[in-house]
């Protein structure tokens, strides 16, 4: 399976919207600006493993579950 940052970013955005959280709220949990978070959510910048772990906590989802949604999205695109 090939890594696609834009697909992961879409999965993260979808989860944030499911919870009705603003970008500003999640960015605060990650100790980053809303602008930096927006770029990450658009797939324009990467995310460290540490930030990813905190992000999963902020989005109230297990790491495995979020990665599972990512894998499903990749399969849905035939990647």
C-alpha positions as CSV (number, residue, x, y, z in Angstrom):
1,X,0.0,0.0,0.0
2,X,1.5,3.3,-1.1
3,X,1.2,6.2,1.4
4,X,-0.9,9.2,0.2
5,X,-0.8,12.2,2.6
6,X,-3.8,13.8,0.9
7,X,-6.0,10.8,1.5
8,X,-4.9,10.8,5.2
9,X,-5.7,14.5,5.4
10,X,-9.2,13.9,4.0
11,X,-9.8,11.2,6.6
12,X,-8.7,13.5,9.4
13,X,-10.9,16.3,8.1
14,X,-13.9,14.0,7.8
15,X,-13.5,12.9,11.4
16,X,-13.1,16.5,12.7
17,X,-16.3,17.4,10.9
18,X,-18.2,14.3,12.3
19,X,-17.4,15.7,15.7
20,X,-18.4,19.3,14.7
21,X,-15.0,20.5,15.9
22,X,-13.5,23.7,14.4
23,X,-10.0,23.7,12.9
24,X,-9.1,26.2,15.6
25,X,-10.2,23.9,18.4
26,X,-8.1,20.9,17.1
27,X,-5.2,23.2,16.3
28,X,-5.2,24.3,19.9
29,X,-5.1,20.7,21.1
30,X,-2.0,20.2,18.9
31,X,-0.4,23.5,20.1
32,X,-0.2,24.8,16.5
33,X,-1.9,27.7,14.7
34,X,-5.1,27.3,12.8
35,X,-3.3,28.2,9.6
36,X,-0.7,25.4,10.2
37,X,-3.4,22.9,11.0
38,X,-5.3,23.9,7.9
39,X,-2.3,23.2,5.7
40,X,-1.9,19.8,7.4
41,X,-5.6,19.0,6.9
42,X,-5.2,19.9,3.2
43,X,-2.3,17.6,2.8
44,X,0.1,20.5,2.1
45,X,2.3,19.7,5.1
46,X,3.1,16.5,6.9
47,X,2.5,15.5,10.6
48,X,4.9,14.0,13.0
49,X,4.1,10.7,14.8
50,X,3.8,12.6,18.1
51,X,1.4,15.1,16.7
52,X,-0.6,12.3,15.0
53,X,-1.0,10.6,18.4
54,X,-2.2,13.8,20.0
55,X,-4.5,14.4,17.0
56,X,-6.1,11.0,17.5
57,X,-6.8,11.8,21.1
58,X,-8.2,15.2,20.1
59,X,-10.5,13.5,17.5
60,X,-11.5,10.8,20.0
61,X,-10.4,8.0,17.8
62,X,-7.9,5.2,18.3
63,X,-4.9,5.3,16.1
64,X,-5.8,1.9,14.6
65,X,-9.3,3.1,13.8
66,X,-8.1,6.2,12.0
67,X,-5.5,4.2,10.0
68,X,-8.2,1.7,9.2
69,X,-10.3,4.5,7.7
70,X,-7.2,5.6,5.8
71,X,-6.7,2.1,4.4
72,X,-10.4,1.9,3.4
73,X,-10.1,5.2,1.5
74,X,-7.0,4.0,-0.3
75,X,-8.8,0.8,-1.3
76,X,-11.8,2.8,-2.5
77,X,-9.5,4.7,-4.9
78,X,-7.8,1.5,-6.1
79,X,-4.5,2.5,-4.6
